[in-house]
């Protein structure tokens, strides 16, 4: 379904086409899910917030009056983002440094979050095992890669939901946004492990939404296609490849659009097209080789523009 209109819920109907009221509508929907003033300790969490989509969500929440916790593995980047958000919005920003690839990190995270009333959780942290698409057995250090992808893309999302859901259930409101990927819409050769991990994100999100929607909690999987981030080799923005800021602003229009959204009209159209193509065509060996060649050429052109060197290694935020 292409979500063009209709953020509808509990007797309310929001139009997406009233430009002057867009921000007000987003604030209204978010404030229905959290109480921004009842608790001085209220905080809202974004993982993978040092750059890209996570950073854009952190700014978007702060601009809407929310104090936030940003989490990632690189303290220097987080400190920079925290200062930028604080300087531009005046909101409180707490930094938690953690490496989600490692085992046994969640007890420390739980200790740091236990006295906070978490109203919004954005599970954005993720890992792309191979920048250049390749067959499963061609991935370097495959055993290690499998463990890291499961820890980062699967385990982290489930554990973070486990940490914040009890408080949301008790308060009868909350919003959890879990970042999936558009390529999880179908079995996607050459990115098989990554796509499969994002299918887990979608299915758990949809199951949890069914379980907890009567408690007043929104749990939604957001499945973007092209967004110009480091994980996508900073492709030039256009009608299809959005900047992180534009994508996040668009995705916030759809928080009541169901348990899964592509986050923008153009990405919804891409998802519809992808689902209409027969799998035997998408899975043809010729197309797999073509995809690999296309990504290689895109990265090569990006290298020439930026003097950067992209090897076929994993990228994560």
ChimeraX commands (.cxc) that place a marker at each C-alpha (Angstrom):
marker #1 position 0.00,0.00,0.00 radius 0.5
marker #1 position 1.22,3.50,-0.86 radius 0.5
marker #1 position 0.42,5.72,2.16 radius 0.5
marker #1 position -0.61,9.01,0.54 radius 0.5
marker #1 position -3.15,10.19,3.09 radius 0.5
marker #1 position -4.78,9.19,6.31 radius 0.5
marker #1 position -2.89,9.29,9.59 radius 0.5
marker #1 position -6.06,8.12,11.25 radius 0.5
marker #1 position -6.60,6.97,14.80 radius 0.5
marker #1 position -8.88,7.36,17.78 radius 0.5
marker #1 position -11.37,9.59,16.01 radius 0.5
marker #1 position -8.77,11.85,14.42 radius 0.5
marker #1 position -7.82,12.26,10.78 radius 0.5
marker #1 position -4.69,14.08,9.73 radius 0.5
marker #1 position -4.16,15.35,6.19 radius 0.5
marker #1 position -0.63,15.11,4.81 radius 0.5
marker #1 position -1.21,17.89,2.33 radius 0.5
marker #1 position -1.64,20.86,4.67 radius 0.5
marker #1 position 1.87,22.27,4.58 radius 0.5
marker #1 position 1.37,24.79,7.36 radius 0.5
marker #1 position 0.10,22.16,9.82 radius 0.5
marker #1 position 2.53,19.31,9.12 radius 0.5
marker #1 position 4.76,20.05,12.09 radius 0.5
marker #1 position 1.77,20.56,14.34 radius 0.5
marker #1 position 0.29,17.24,13.23 radius 0.5
marker #1 position 3.54,15.39,13.88 radius 0.5
marker #1 position 3.87,16.99,17.31 radius 0.5
marker #1 position 0.25,16.10,18.12 radius 0.5
marker #1 position 0.72,12.45,17.21 radius 0.5
marker #1 position 4.00,12.19,19.10 radius 0.5
marker #1 position 2.62,13.97,22.15 radius 0.5
marker #1 position -0.30,11.56,22.23 radius 0.5
marker #1 position 2.24,8.78,22.68 radius 0.5
marker #1 position 4.46,10.49,25.27 radius 0.5
marker #1 position 4.09,13.04,28.01 radius 0.5
marker #1 position 6.68,15.74,27.43 radius 0.5
marker #1 position 6.00,17.62,30.64 radius 0.5
marker #1 position 4.84,15.17,33.29 radius 0.5
marker #1 position 8.33,13.94,34.15 radius 0.5
marker #1 position 11.43,16.07,34.28 radius 0.5
marker #1 position 13.41,12.85,33.74 radius 0.5
marker #1 position 11.58,11.96,30.49 radius 0.5
marker #1 position 14.08,10.98,27.81 radius 0.5
marker #1 position 13.84,9.50,24.34 radius 0.5
marker #1 position 16.42,7.10,22.92 radius 0.5
marker #1 position 18.04,6.84,19.48 radius 0.5
marker #1 position 20.57,4.10,18.74 radius 0.5
marker #1 position 23.11,4.48,15.96 radius 0.5
marker #1 position 22.77,8.25,16.37 radius 0.5
marker #1 position 26.28,9.38,15.48 radius 0.5
marker #1 position 25.45,9.87,11.79 radius 0.5
marker #1 position 22.96,9.26,9.01 radius 0.5
marker #1 position 19.36,8.36,9.75 radius 0.5
marker #1 position 19.93,8.01,13.50 radius 0.5
marker #1 position 21.44,11.47,13.75 radius 0.5
marker #1 position 18.53,12.88,11.76 radius 0.5
marker #1 position 15.99,11.24,14.12 radius 0.5
marker #1 position 17.85,12.63,17.13 radius 0.5
marker #1 position 17.67,16.16,15.71 radius 0.5
marker #1 position 14.02,15.72,14.71 radius 0.5
marker #1 position 12.99,14.63,18.21 radius 0.5
marker #1 position 14.98,17.42,19.89 radius 0.5
marker #1 position 13.45,19.99,17.54 radius 0.5
marker #1 position 10.05,18.80,18.75 radius 0.5
marker #1 position 10.97,19.61,22.34 radius 0.5
marker #1 position 12.25,16.24,23.51 radius 0.5
marker #1 position 15.30,15.51,25.66 radius 0.5
marker #1 position 17.19,12.60,24.16 radius 0.5
marker #1 position 19.70,9.83,24.74 radius 0.5
marker #1 position 21.96,9.08,21.79 radius 0.5
marker #1 position 23.82,5.80,21.55 radius 0.5
marker #1 position 26.61,4.49,19.33 radius 0.5
marker #1 position 30.11,3.10,19.56 radius 0.5
marker #1 position 32.14,6.26,18.81 radius 0.5
marker #1 position 32.22,8.73,21.70 radius 0.5
marker #1 position 33.84,11.55,19.74 radius 0.5
marker #1 position 31.10,11.53,17.12 radius 0.5
marker #1 position 28.37,11.28,19.74 radius 0.5
marker #1 position 29.82,14.20,21.68 radius 0.5
marker #1 position 29.86,16.28,18.51 radius 0.5
marker #1 position 26.25,15.41,17.71 radius 0.5
marker #1 position 25.19,16.11,21.31 radius 0.5
marker #1 position 26.78,19.56,21.20 radius 0.5
marker #1 position 25.19,20.36,17.84 radius 0.5
marker #1 position 21.75,19.31,19.08 radius 0.5
marker #1 position 22.12,21.15,22.37 radius 0.5
marker #1 position 23.34,24.33,20.69 radius 0.5
marker #1 position 20.58,24.34,18.05 radius 0.5
marker #1 position 17.61,23.20,20.14 radius 0.5
marker #1 position 18.49,23.83,23.78 radius 0.5
marker #1 position 17.43,20.30,24.71 radius 0.5
marker #1 position 19.27,17.97,27.10 radius 0.5
marker #1 position 21.30,15.28,25.34 radius 0.5
marker #1 position 22.79,12.29,27.16 radius 0.5
marker #1 position 25.51,10.23,25.48 radius 0.5
marker #1 position 25.85,6.47,25.99 radius 0.5
marker #1 position 28.80,4.83,24.27 radius 0.5
marker #1 position 28.41,1.14,23.51 radius 0.5
marker #1 position 29.39,-1.35,20.82 radius 0.5
marker #1 position 26.34,-3.40,19.89 radius 0.5
marker #1 position 28.49,-5.99,18.13 radius 0.5
marker #1 position 29.78,-7.18,21.48 radius 0.5
marker #1 position 28.13,-9.58,23.88 radius 0.5
marker #1 position 26.74,-8.64,27.29 radius 0.5
marker #1 position 26.37,-4.88,26.76 radius 0.5
marker #1 position 22.70,-4.60,27.70 radius 0.5
marker #1 position 23.00,-4.87,31.47 radius 0.5
marker #1 position 25.11,-1.69,31.46 radius 0.5
marker #1 position 22.63,0.03,29.14 radius 0.5
marker #1 position 19.76,-1.00,31.39 radius 0.5
marker #1 position 21.54,0.49,34.41 radius 0.5
marker #1 position 21.97,3.83,32.60 radius 0.5
marker #1 position 18.34,3.94,31.45 radius 0.5
marker #1 position 16.62,2.57,34.56 radius 0.5
marker #1 position 15.72,5.93,36.13 radius 0.5
marker #1 position 14.40,7.42,32.89 radius 0.5
marker #1 position 10.88,7.45,31.52 radius 0.5
marker #1 position 11.47,6.49,27.90 radius 0.5
marker #1 position 8.70,7.79,25.64 radius 0.5
marker #1 position 10.28,7.19,22.21 radius 0.5
marker #1 position 12.79,4.57,21.11 radius 0.5
marker #1 position 14.34,4.64,17.64 radius 0.5
marker #1 position 16.20,1.39,16.95 radius 0.5
marker #1 position 18.42,2.56,14.11 radius 0.5
marker #1 position 21.78,0.92,14.75 radius 0.5
marker #1 position 22.63,-1.53,11.99 radius 0.5
marker #1 position 25.38,-3.26,10.08 radius 0.5
marker #1 position 25.72,-3.94,6.35 radius 0.5
marker #1 position 28.06,-6.96,6.09 radius 0.5
marker #1 position 29.27,-6.28,2.56 radius 0.5
marker #1 position 29.16,-2.91,0.84 radius 0.5
marker #1 position 29.59,-4.51,-2.57 radius 0.5
marker #1 position 26.92,-7.20,-2.95 radius 0.5
marker #1 position 28.27,-10.73,-3.00 radius 0.5
marker #1 position 27.17,-14.30,-2.55 radius 0.5
marker #1 position 26.89,-15.62,1.00 radius 0.5
marker #1 position 30.04,-17.77,0.97 radius 0.5
marker #1 position 32.07,-14.97,-0.61 radius 0.5
marker #1 position 31.75,-12.76,2.48 radius 0.5
marker #1 position 35.05,-12.33,4.28 radius 0.5
marker #1 position 35.28,-13.83,7.77 radius 0.5
marker #1 position 31.81,-15.28,7.35 radius 0.5
marker #1 position 31.48,-16.86,10.81 radius 0.5
marker #1 position 32.40,-13.59,12.49 radius 0.5
marker #1 position 30.15,-11.63,10.14 radius 0.5
marker #1 position 27.12,-13.81,10.91 radius 0.5
marker #1 position 27.59,-13.29,14.64 radius 0.5
marker #1 position 28.05,-9.54,14.27 radius 0.5
marker #1 position 25.01,-9.09,12.02 radius 0.5
marker #1 position 22.84,-11.05,14.45 radius 0.5
marker #1 position 24.14,-9.07,17.42 radius 0.5
marker #1 position 23.77,-5.67,15.75 radius 0.5
marker #1 position 20.68,-5.99,13.55 radius 0.5
marker #1 position 18.66,-8.63,15.41 radius 0.5
marker #1 position 19.63,-8.97,19.05 radius 0.5
marker #1 position 20.02,-5.24,19.71 radius 0.5
marker #1 position 16.58,-4.40,18.40 radius 0.5
marker #1 position 14.91,-7.15,20.46 radius 0.5
marker #1 position 16.85,-6.28,23.62 radius 0.5
marker #1 position 16.20,-2.54,23.40 radius 0.5
marker #1 position 12.47,-3.21,23.00 radius 0.5
marker #1 position 12.65,-5.43,26.07 radius 0.5
marker #1 position 14.28,-2.60,28.06 radius 0.5
marker #1 position 11.75,0.12,27.26 radius 0.5
marker #1 position 8.44,-1.72,26.79 radius 0.5
marker #1 position 7.69,-2.37,30.50 radius 0.5
marker #1 position 7.74,1.36,31.26 radius 0.5
marker #1 position 5.68,2.20,28.20 radius 0.5
marker #1 position 3.13,-0.46,29.12 radius 0.5
marker #1 position 2.88,0.90,32.66 radius 0.5
marker #1 position 2.36,4.48,31.43 radius 0.5
marker #1 position -0.03,3.42,28.66 radius 0.5
marker #1 position 1.81,5.23,25.88 radius 0.5
marker #1 position 5.00,5.10,23.85 radius 0.5
marker #1 position 6.46,4.99,20.38 radius 0.5
marker #1 position 9.04,2.50,19.08 radius 0.5
marker #1 position 10.44,2.96,15.57 radius 0.5
marker #1 position 12.53,0.05,14.29 radius 0.5
marker #1 position 14.57,0.75,11.15 radius 0.5
marker #1 position 14.34,-2.06,8.63 radius 0.5
marker #1 position 15.18,-1.87,4.91 radius 0.5
marker #1 position 13.23,-1.82,1.69 radius 0.5
marker #1 position 15.18,-4.81,0.42 radius 0.5
marker #1 position 13.61,-6.93,3.16 radius 0.5
marker #1 position 10.41,-6.89,1.10 radius 0.5
marker #1 position 11.60,-9.89,-0.91 radius 0.5
marker #1 position 14.32,-12.57,-0.64 radius 0.5
marker #1 position 17.23,-10.43,-1.86 radius 0.5
marker #1 position 20.22,-12.29,-3.33 radius 0.5
marker #1 position 23.71,-10.82,-2.84 radius 0.5
marker #1 position 22.51,-9.09,0.33 radius 0.5
marker #1 position 20.93,-12.25,1.76 radius 0.5
marker #1 position 22.18,-12.01,5.34 radius 0.5
marker #1 position 21.46,-8.30,5.70 radius 0.5
marker #1 position 17.99,-8.58,4.14 radius 0.5
marker #1 position 17.13,-11.57,6.34 radius 0.5
marker #1 position 18.13,-9.66,9.47 radius 0.5
marker #1 position 15.81,-6.84,8.47 radius 0.5
marker #1 position 12.94,-9.28,7.92 radius 0.5
marker #1 position 13.32,-10.12,11.62 radius 0.5
marker #1 position 13.03,-6.41,12.44 radius 0.5
marker #1 position 9.76,-6.19,10.52 radius 0.5
marker #1 position 8.20,-9.37,11.86 radius 0.5
marker #1 position 9.04,-8.64,15.49 radius 0.5
marker #1 position 7.77,-5.08,15.11 radius 0.5
marker #1 position 4.50,-6.27,13.60 radius 0.5
marker #1 position 4.02,-8.95,16.25 radius 0.5
marker #1 position 4.76,-6.56,19.09 radius 0.5
marker #1 position 2.39,-3.96,17.66 radius 0.5
marker #1 position -0.40,-6.51,17.68 radius 0.5
marker #1 position 0.41,-7.45,21.28 radius 0.5
marker #1 position 0.71,-3.92,22.68 radius 0.5
marker #1 position -1.46,-1.64,20.55 radius 0.5
marker #1 position -4.29,-1.94,23.10 radius 0.5
marker #1 position -1.86,-0.55,25.68 radius 0.5
marker #1 position -1.57,2.70,23.71 radius 0.5
marker #1 position 1.86,1.92,22.28 radius 0.5
marker #1 position 2.82,2.39,18.62 radius 0.5
marker #1 position 5.48,-0.01,17.33 radius 0.5
marker #1 position 6.40,0.47,13.70 radius 0.5
marker #1 position 8.99,-0.86,11.25 radius 0.5
marker #1 position 10.31,1.78,8.87 radius 0.5
marker #1 position 11.79,0.31,5.67 radius 0.5
marker #1 position 13.67,2.87,3.55 radius 0.5
marker #1 position 15.25,2.24,0.20 radius 0.5
marker #1 position 17.91,4.75,-0.88 radius 0.5
marker #1 position 19.07,7.26,1.73 radius 0.5
marker #1 position 22.34,9.14,1.26 radius 0.5
marker #1 position 24.37,7.82,4.20 radius 0.5
marker #1 position 27.80,6.30,4.65 radius 0.5
marker #1 position 26.24,2.85,4.43 radius 0.5
marker #1 position 25.00,3.81,0.94 radius 0.5
marker #1 position 28.35,5.37,-0.04 radius 0.5
marker #1 position 26.83,8.88,0.20 radius 0.5
marker #1 position 25.02,8.65,-3.11 radius 0.5
marker #1 position 23.86,11.94,-4.55 radius 0.5
marker #1 position 20.34,12.83,-3.49 radius 0.5
marker #1 position 17.50,12.84,-6.00 radius 0.5
marker #1 position 13.79,11.97,-6.13 radius 0.5
marker #1 position 14.52,8.41,-4.97 radius 0.5
marker #1 position 17.68,8.75,-2.87 radius 0.5
marker #1 position 16.77,11.11,-0.03 radius 0.5
marker #1 position 18.95,12.90,2.46 radius 0.5
marker #1 position 18.66,11.51,6.01 radius 0.5
marker #1 position 16.94,14.71,7.14 radius 0.5
marker #1 position 14.34,14.61,4.35 radius 0.5
marker #1 position 13.65,10.93,4.89 radius 0.5
marker #1 position 13.15,11.30,8.64 radius 0.5
marker #1 position 10.87,14.32,8.24 radius 0.5
marker #1 position 8.84,12.31,5.74 radius 0.5
marker #1 position 8.73,9.17,7.89 radius 0.5
marker #1 position 7.35,11.09,10.88 radius 0.5
marker #1 position 4.20,11.79,8.86 radius 0.5
marker #1 position 3.44,8.07,8.94 radius 0.5
marker #1 position 3.69,7.11,12.61 radius 0.5
marker #1 position -0.01,6.14,12.55 radius 0.5
marker #1 position 0.11,4.55,9.11 radius 0.5
marker #1 position 0.38,0.97,10.38 radius 0.5
marker #1 position 2.95,-1.46,11.70 radius 0.5
marker #1 position 5.17,-1.00,8.63 radius 0.5
marker #1 position 5.88,1.96,6.38 radius 0.5
marker #1 position 8.44,2.72,3.69 radius 0.5
marker #1 position 8.60,6.23,5.15 radius 0.5
marker #1 position 8.06,8.23,1.96 radius 0.5
marker #1 position 5.89,8.22,-1.15 radius 0.5
marker #1 position 8.77,7.52,-3.53 radius 0.5
marker #1 position 10.01,4.58,-1.43 radius 0.5
marker #1 position 6.46,3.22,-1.19 radius 0.5
marker #1 position 6.28,3.25,-4.98 radius 0.5
marker #1 position 9.62,1.43,-5.17 radius 0.5
marker #1 position 8.35,-1.18,-2.75 radius 0.5
marker #1 position 5.18,-1.69,-4.79 radius 0.5
marker #1 position 7.22,-2.08,-8.00 radius 0.5
marker #1 position 9.59,-4.54,-6.35 radius 0.5
marker #1 position 6.72,-6.71,-5.15 radius 0.5
marker #1 position 5.17,-6.73,-8.64 radius 0.5
marker #1 position 8.26,-8.18,-10.35 radius 0.5
marker #1 position 8.28,-12.00,-10.47 radius 0.5
marker #1 position 10.98,-13.44,-8.21 radius 0.5
marker #1 position 12.36,-15.68,-10.93 radius 0.5
marker #1 position 13.32,-12.52,-12.83 radius 0.5
marker #1 position 14.77,-10.72,-9.81 radius 0.5
marker #1 position 16.75,-13.83,-8.86 radius 0.5
marker #1 position 18.23,-14.40,-12.32 radius 0.5
marker #1 position 22.00,-14.84,-12.29 radius 0.5
marker #1 position 22.35,-12.07,-14.87 radius 0.5
marker #1 position 20.62,-9.56,-12.59 radius 0.5
marker #1 position 22.74,-10.60,-9.64 radius 0.5
marker #1 position 25.92,-9.96,-11.61 radius 0.5
marker #1 position 24.48,-6.70,-12.92 radius 0.5
marker #1 position 23.70,-5.54,-9.38 radius 0.5
marker #1 position 27.25,-6.27,-8.29 radius 0.5
marker #1 position 28.71,-4.40,-11.26 radius 0.5
marker #1 position 26.36,-1.44,-10.74 radius 0.5
marker #1 position 27.31,-1.01,-7.08 radius 0.5
marker #1 position 31.01,-1.32,-7.90 radius 0.5
marker #1 position 30.71,1.41,-10.53 radius 0.5
marker #1 position 28.76,3.68,-8.17 radius 0.5
marker #1 position 31.38,3.28,-5.47 radius 0.5
marker #1 position 34.19,3.86,-7.96 radius 0.5
marker #1 position 32.60,7.15,-9.04 radius 0.5
marker #1 position 32.15,8.13,-5.42 radius 0.5
marker #1 position 35.82,7.36,-4.74 radius 0.5
marker #1 position 36.85,9.68,-7.57 radius 0.5
marker #1 position 34.67,12.49,-6.21 radius 0.5
marker #1 position 35.69,12.19,-2.58 radius 0.5
marker #1 position 39.16,10.62,-2.78 radius 0.5
marker #1 position 37.84,7.97,-0.39 radius 0.5
marker #1 position 38.59,4.27,-0.70 radius 0.5
marker #1 position 35.67,1.88,-0.19 radius 0.5
marker #1 position 36.70,-1.71,0.16 radius 0.5
marker #1 position 34.28,-4.59,0.41 radius 0.5
marker #1 position 34.03,-4.40,4.17 radius 0.5
marker #1 position 31.17,-4.12,6.59 radius 0.5
marker #1 position 29.69,-0.73,7.45 radius 0.5
marker #1 position 27.72,0.03,10.57 radius 0.5
marker #1 position 26.35,2.96,12.53 radius 0.5
marker link #1:1,2 radius 0.2
marker link #1:2,3 radius 0.2
marker link #1:3,4 radius 0.2
marker link #1:4,5 radius 0.2
marker link #1:5,6 radius 0.2
marker link #1:6,7 radius 0.2
marker link #1:7,8 radius 0.2
marker link #1:8,9 radius 0.2
marker link #1:9,10 radius 0.2
marker link #1:10,11 radius 0.2
marker link #1:11,12 radius 0.2
marker link #1:12,13 radius 0.2
marker link #1:13,14 radius 0.2
marker link #1:14,15 radius 0.2
marker link #1:15,16 radius 0.2
marker link #1:16,17 radius 0.2
marker link #1:17,18 radius 0.2
marker link #1:18,19 radius 0.2
marker link #1:19,20 radius 0.2
marker link #1:20,21 radius 0.2
marker link #1:21,22 radius 0.2
marker link #1:22,23 radius 0.2
marker link #1:23,24 radius 0.2
marker link #1:24,25 radius 0.2
marker link #1:25,26 radius 0.2
marker link #1:26,27 radius 0.2
marker link #1:27,28 radius 0.2
marker link #1:28,29 radius 0.2
marker link #1:29,30 radius 0.2
marker link #1:30,31 radius 0.2
marker link #1:31,32 radius 0.2
marker link #1:32,33 radius 0.2
marker link #1:33,34 radius 0.2
marker link #1:34,35 radius 0.2
marker link #1:35,36 radius 0.2
marker link #1:36,37 radius 0.2
marker link #1:37,38 radius 0.2
marker link #1:38,39 radius 0.2
marker link #1:39,40 radius 0.2
marker link #1:40,41 radius 0.2
marker link #1:41,42 radius 0.2
marker link #1:42,43 radius 0.2
marker link #1:43,44 radius 0.2
marker link #1:44,45 radius 0.2
marker link #1:45,46 radius 0.2
marker link #1:46,47 radius 0.2
marker link #1:47,48 radius 0.2
marker link #1:48,49 radius 0.2
marker link #1:49,50 radius 0.2
marker link #1:50,51 radius 0.2
marker link #1:51,52 radius 0.2
marker link #1:52,53 radius 0.2
marker link #1:53,54 radius 0.2
marker link #1:54,55 radius 0.2
marker link #1:55,56 radius 0.2
marker link #1:56,57 radius 0.2
marker link #1:57,58 radius 0.2
marker link #1:58,59 radius 0.2
marker link #1:59,60 radius 0.2
marker link #1:60,61 radius 0.2
marker link #1:61,62 radius 0.2
marker link #1:62,63 radius 0.2
marker link #1:63,64 radius 0.2
marker link #1:64,65 radius 0.2
marker link #1:65,66 radius 0.2
marker link #1:66,67 radius 0.2
marker link #1:67,68 radius 0.2
marker link #1:68,69 radius 0.2
marker link #1:69,70 radius 0.2
marker link #1:70,71 radius 0.2
marker link #1:71,72 radius 0.2
marker link #1:72,73 radius 0.2
marker link #1:73,74 radius 0.2
marker link #1:74,75 radius 0.2
marker link #1:75,76 radius 0.2
marker link #1:76,77 radius 0.2
marker link #1:77,78 radius 0.2
marker link #1:78,79 radius 0.2
marker link #1:79,80 radius 0.2
marker link #1:80,81 radius 0.2
marker link #1:81,82 radius 0.2
marker link #1:82,83 radius 0.2
marker link #1:83,84 radius 0.2
marker link #1:84,85 radius 0.2
marker link #1:85,86 radius 0.2
marker link #1:86,87 radius 0.2
marker link #1:87,88 radius 0.2
marker link #1:88,89 radius 0.2
marker link #1:89,90 radius 0.2
marker link #1:90,91 radius 0.2
marker link #1:91,92 radius 0.2
marker link #1:92,93 radius 0.2
marker link #1:93,94 radius 0.2
marker link #1:94,95 radius 0.2
marker link #1:95,96 radius 0.2
marker link #1:96,97 radius 0.2
marker link #1:97,98 radius 0.2
marker link #1:98,99 radius 0.2
marker link #1:99,100 radius 0.2
marker link #1:100,101 radius 0.2
marker link #1:101,102 radius 0.2
marker link #1:102,103 radius 0.2
marker link #1:103,104 radius 0.2
marker link #1:104,105 radius 0.2
marker link #1:105,106 radius 0.2
marker link #1:106,107 radius 0.2
marker link #1:107,108 radius 0.2
marker link #1:108,109 radius 0.2
marker link #1:109,110 radius 0.2
marker link #1:110,111 radius 0.2
marker link #1:111,112 radius 0.2
marker link #1:112,113 radius 0.2
marker link #1:113,114 radius 0.2
marker link #1:114,115 radius 0.2
marker link #1:115,116 radius 0.2
marker link #1:116,117 radius 0.2
marker link #1:117,118 radius 0.2
marker link #1:118,119 radius 0.2
marker link #1:119,120 radius 0.2
marker link #1:120,121 radius 0.2
marker link #1:121,122 radius 0.2
marker link #1:122,123 radius 0.2
marker link #1:123,124 radius 0.2
marker link #1:124,125 radius 0.2
marker link #1:125,126 radius 0.2
marker link #1:126,127 radius 0.2
marker link #1:127,128 radius 0.2
marker link #1:128,129 radius 0.2
marker link #1:129,130 radius 0.2
marker link #1:130,131 radius 0.2
marker link #1:131,132 radius 0.2
marker link #1:132,133 radius 0.2
marker link #1:133,134 radius 0.2
marker link #1:134,135 radius 0.2
marker link #1:135,136 radius 0.2
marker link #1:136,137 radius 0.2
marker link #1:137,138 radius 0.2
marker link #1:138,139 radius 0.2
marker link #1:139,140 radius 0.2
marker link #1:140,141 radius 0.2
marker link #1:141,142 radius 0.2
marker link #1:142,143 radius 0.2
marker link #1:143,144 radius 0.2
marker link #1:144,145 radius 0.2
marker link #1:145,146 radius 0.2
marker link #1:146,147 radius 0.2
marker link #1:147,148 radius 0.2
marker link #1:148,149 radius 0.2
marker link #1:149,150 radius 0.2
marker link #1:150,151 radius 0.2
marker link #1:151,152 radius 0.2
marker link #1:152,153 radius 0.2
marker link #1:153,154 radius 0.2
marker link #1:154,155 radius 0.2
marker link #1:155,156 radius 0.2
marker link #1:156,157 radius 0.2
marker link #1:157,158 radius 0.2
marker link #1:158,159 radius 0.2
marker link #1:159,160 radius 0.2
marker link #1:160,161 radius 0.2
marker link #1:161,162 radius 0.2
marker link #1:162,163 radius 0.2
marker link #1:163,164 radius 0.2
marker link #1:164,165 radius 0.2
marker link #1:165,166 radius 0.2
marker link #1:166,167 radius 0.2
marker link #1:167,168 radius 0.2
marker link #1:168,169 radius 0.2
marker link #1:169,170 radius 0.2
marker link #1:170,171 radius 0.2
marker link #1:171,172 radius 0.2
marker link #1:172,173 radius 0.2
marker link #1:173,174 radius 0.2
marker link #1:174,175 radius 0.2
marker link #1:175,176 radius 0.2
marker link #1:176,177 radius 0.2
marker link #1:177,178 radius 0.2
marker link #1:178,179 radius 0.2
marker link #1:179,180 radius 0.2
marker link #1:180,181 radius 0.2
marker link #1:181,182 radius 0.2
marker link #1:182,183 radius 0.2
marker link #1:183,184 radius 0.2
marker link #1:184,185 radius 0.2
marker link #1:185,186 radius 0.2
marker link #1:186,187 radius 0.2
marker link #1:187,188 radius 0.2
marker link #1:188,189 radius 0.2
marker link #1:189,190 radius 0.2
marker link #1:190,191 radius 0.2
marker link #1:191,192 radius 0.2
marker link #1:192,193 radius 0.2
marker link #1:193,194 radius 0.2
marker link #1:194,195 radius 0.2
marker link #1:195,196 radius 0.2
marker link #1:196,197 radius 0.2
marker link #1:197,198 radius 0.2
marker link #1:198,199 radius 0.2
marker link #1:199,200 radius 0.2
marker link #1:200,201 radius 0.2
marker link #1:201,202 radius 0.2
marker link #1:202,203 radius 0.2
marker link #1:203,204 radius 0.2
marker link #1:204,205 radius 0.2
marker link #1:205,206 radius 0.2
marker link #1:206,207 radius 0.2
marker link #1:207,208 radius 0.2
marker link #1:208,209 radius 0.2
marker link #1:209,210 radius 0.2
marker link #1:210,211 radius 0.2
marker link #1:211,212 radius 0.2
marker link #1:212,213 radius 0.2
marker link #1:213,214 radius 0.2
marker link #1:214,215 radius 0.2
marker link #1:215,216 radius 0.2
marker link #1:216,217 radius 0.2
marker link #1:217,218 radius 0.2
marker link #1:218,219 radius 0.2
marker link #1:219,220 radius 0.2
marker link #1:220,221 radius 0.2
marker link #1:221,222 radius 0.2
marker link #1:222,223 radius 0.2
marker link #1:223,224 radius 0.2
marker link #1:224,225 radius 0.2
marker link #1:225,226 radius 0.2
marker link #1:226,227 radius 0.2
marker link #1:227,228 radius 0.2
marker link #1:228,229 radius 0.2
marker link #1:229,230 radius 0.2
marker link #1:230,231 radius 0.2
marker link #1:231,232 radius 0.2
marker link #1:232,233 radius 0.2
marker link #1:233,234 radius 0.2
marker link #1:234,235 radius 0.2
marker link #1:235,236 radius 0.2
marker link #1:236,237 radius 0.2
marker link #1:237,238 radius 0.2
marker link #1:238,239 radius 0.2
marker link #1:239,240 radius 0.2
marker link #1:240,241 radius 0.2
marker link #1:241,242 radius 0.2
marker link #1:242,243 radius 0.2
marker link #1:243,244 radius 0.2
marker link #1:244,245 radius 0.2
marker link #1:245,246 radius 0.2
marker link #1:246,247 radius 0.2
marker link #1:247,248 radius 0.2
marker link #1:248,249 radius 0.2
marker link #1:249,250 radius 0.2
marker link #1:250,251 radius 0.2
marker link #1:251,252 radius 0.2
marker link #1:252,253 radius 0.2
marker link #1:253,254 radius 0.2
marker link #1:254,255 radius 0.2
marker link #1:255,256 radius 0.2
marker link #1:256,257 radius 0.2
marker link #1:257,258 radius 0.2
marker link #1:258,259 radius 0.2
marker link #1:259,260 radius 0.2
marker link #1:260,261 radius 0.2
marker link #1:261,262 radius 0.2
marker link #1:262,263 radius 0.2
marker link #1:263,264 radius 0.2
marker link #1:264,265 radius 0.2
marker link #1:265,266 radius 0.2
marker link #1:266,267 radius 0.2
marker link #1:267,268 radius 0.2
marker link #1:268,269 radius 0.2
marker link #1:269,270 radius 0.2
marker link #1:270,271 radius 0.2
marker link #1:271,272 radius 0.2
marker link #1:272,273 radius 0.2
marker link #1:273,274 radius 0.2
marker link #1:274,275 radius 0.2
marker link #1:275,276 radius 0.2
marker link #1:276,277 radius 0.2
marker link #1:277,278 radius 0.2
marker link #1:278,279 radius 0.2
marker link #1:279,280 radius 0.2
marker link #1:280,281 radius 0.2
marker link #1:281,282 radius 0.2
marker link #1:282,283 radius 0.2
marker link #1:283,284 radius 0.2
marker link #1:284,285 radius 0.2
marker link #1:285,286 radius 0.2
marker link #1:286,287 radius 0.2
marker link #1:287,288 radius 0.2
marker link #1:288,289 radius 0.2
marker link #1:289,290 radius 0.2
marker link #1:290,291 radius 0.2
marker link #1:291,292 radius 0.2
marker link #1:292,293 radius 0.2
marker link #1:293,294 radius 0.2
marker link #1:294,295 radius 0.2
marker link #1:295,296 radius 0.2
marker link #1:296,297 radius 0.2
marker link #1:297,298 radius 0.2
marker link #1:298,299 radius 0.2
marker link #1:299,300 radius 0.2
marker link #1:300,301 radius 0.2
marker link #1:301,302 radius 0.2
marker link #1:302,303 radius 0.2
marker link #1:303,304 radius 0.2
marker link #1:304,305 radius 0.2
marker link #1:305,306 radius 0.2
marker link #1:306,307 radius 0.2
marker link #1:307,308 radius 0.2
marker link #1:308,309 radius 0.2
marker link #1:309,310 radius 0.2
marker link #1:310,311 radius 0.2
marker link #1:311,312 radius 0.2
marker link #1:312,313 radius 0.2
marker link #1:313,314 radius 0.2
marker link #1:314,315 radius 0.2
marker link #1:315,316 radius 0.2
marker link #1:316,317 radius 0.2
view
